Amino acid sequence: RAGEYAAQWTFDNLTPVERSFIRALPAMLRARVAMWLAKKVVRRSYHLSRAVTKLRRGQGTFTLRSSIFCAVREPFDWPLCVFYSAALAHLFALVGVNGEARVDACQGVGDRACVIAVHVPPDQK
């Protein structure tokens, strides 16, 4: 839920004109805006965190660097970057995109980086 709240606050901080403009964009551009807004969530959660996004033909990745959640001393039992996955999924919904975000790799469980796989079906209005 925390990721959803962070996404909602980020979206609510946009002006009404910005929200209307975003919702008027084609679906793939709205998906890119959602990923851009998710990058803002990452930066605001911890100033040393960064995210790199890629989206092409409905498939993409959201890769986190220096996530505050995943920089643990010992590997954890489950992915800790679900916060960001939930935030991105909620941002997709807020911009009116049927998109999915799931954790593929997590530094907190011993992977090299946190990678969230993104799927946005290209046949949306």
C-alpha positions as CSV (number, residue, x, y, z in Angstrom):
1,R,0.0,0.0,0.0
2,A,2.8,2.4,0.7
3,G,3.9,2.4,-3.0
4,E,0.3,3.1,-4.0
5,Y,0.1,6.0,-1.6
6,A,3.4,7.5,-2.9
7,A,2.1,7.2,-6.5
8,Q,-1.1,8.8,-5.6
9,W,0.6,11.7,-3.8
10,T,2.9,12.2,-6.8
11,F,0.0,12.3,-9.2
12,D,-2.1,14.5,-7.0
13,N,0.8,17.0,-6.9
14,L,0.4,17.6,-10.6
15,T,-1.8,20.5,-11.7
16,P,-5.3,19.8,-13.0
17,V,-4.1,20.9,-16.4
18,E,-1.1,18.5,-16.3
19,R,-3.4,15.6,-15.3
20,S,-5.9,16.4,-18.1
21,F,-3.0,16.7,-20.7
22,I,-1.6,13.4,-19.6
23,R,-4.9,11.6,-19.9
24,A,-5.4,13.1,-23.4
25,L,-2.2,11.5,-24.7
26,P,-2.1,8.2,-26.6
27,A,-1.7,5.1,-24.4
28,M,2.0,4.5,-25.0
29,L,2.9,8.1,-24.2
30,R,0.7,7.8,-21.0
31,A,2.7,4.7,-20.1
32,R,6.0,6.6,-20.5
33,V,4.7,9.5,-18.4
34,A,3.7,6.9,-15.7
35,M,7.2,5.6,-15.8
36,W,8.6,9.1,-15.6
37,L,6.4,9.8,-12.6
38,A,7.6,6.6,-11.0
39,K,11.2,7.8,-11.4
40,K,10.1,10.9,-9.3
41,V,8.8,8.6,-6.6
42,V,12.2,6.8,-6.6
43,R,14.1,10.1,-6.3
44,R,11.8,11.4,-3.6
45,S,12.0,8.3,-1.5
46,Y,15.8,8.4,-1.2
47,H,18.0,11.2,-2.8
48,L,20.7,8.7,-3.9
49,S,18.3,6.4,-5.7
50,R,17.9,6.5,-9.4
51,A,15.8,4.6,-11.9
52,V,16.4,3.9,-15.6
53,T,13.4,3.1,-17.7
54,K,13.0,1.4,-21.1
55,L,9.8,0.8,-22.9
56,R,9.5,-0.5,-26.5
57,R,6.6,-2.1,-28.2
58,G,4.8,-2.6,-24.9
59,Q,7.7,-4.4,-23.1
60,G,10.1,-2.7,-20.8
61,T,12.1,-2.5,-17.6
62,F,12.3,-0.2,-14.7
63,T,15.8,-0.6,-13.2
64,L,16.6,0.8,-9.8
65,R,20.0,1.8,-8.6
66,S,20.8,2.4,-4.9
67,S,17.3,1.6,-3.7
68,I,16.9,2.5,0.0
69,F,14.8,-0.7,0.5
70,C,17.2,-3.1,-1.2
71,A,20.6,-1.9,0.2
72,V,20.3,-4.4,3.1
73,R,23.3,-6.0,4.8
74,E,22.1,-9.6,4.2
75,P,19.9,-11.0,1.5
76,F,16.2,-11.0,2.4
77,D,13.6,-13.8,1.8
78,W,11.4,-11.8,-0.6
79,P,11.8,-8.8,-2.9
80,L,11.9,-5.5,-1.1
81,C,11.4,-3.3,-4.2
82,V,7.7,-4.3,-4.4
83,F,7.1,-0.7,-3.1
84,Y,8.2,0.6,-6.5
85,S,6.4,-2.1,-8.4
86,A,3.2,-1.1,-6.6
87,A,3.8,2.6,-7.2
88,L,4.4,2.0,-11.0
89,A,1.3,-0.2,-11.3
90,H,-0.8,2.4,-9.5
91,L,0.5,5.2,-11.8
92,F,-0.4,3.1,-14.8
93,A,-4.0,3.0,-13.5
94,L,-4.0,6.7,-12.6
95,V,-3.0,7.7,-16.2
96,G,-5.6,5.2,-17.7
97,V,-3.2,2.6,-19.0
98,N,-3.7,-1.1,-18.6
99,G,-0.2,-1.9,-17.6
100,E,1.6,-4.5,-15.4
101,A,4.7,-4.1,-13.3
102,R,6.3,-7.1,-11.5
103,V,9.6,-7.5,-9.8
104,D,12.0,-9.6,-11.9
105,A,15.2,-9.1,-9.8
106,C,15.9,-7.5,-6.4
107,Q,19.1,-6.4,-4.9
108,G,17.6,-7.2,-1.5
109,V,17.4,-10.9,-2.2
110,G,20.9,-11.0,-3.7
111,D,20.5,-9.9,-7.3
112,R,22.9,-7.3,-8.8
113,A,20.1,-4.8,-9.3
114,C,16.4,-4.2,-8.8
115,V,14.6,-4.8,-12.1
116,I,10.8,-4.4,-12.5
117,A,9.5,-5.9,-15.7
118,V,6.9,-3.8,-17.4
119,H,4.2,-4.9,-19.9
120,V,1.8,-2.5,-21.6
121,P,-0.5,-4.1,-24.2
122,P,-0.1,-1.9,-27.3
123,D,-3.7,-2.1,-28.4
124,Q,-5.1,0.4,-26.0
125,K,-6.9,3.7,-26.6
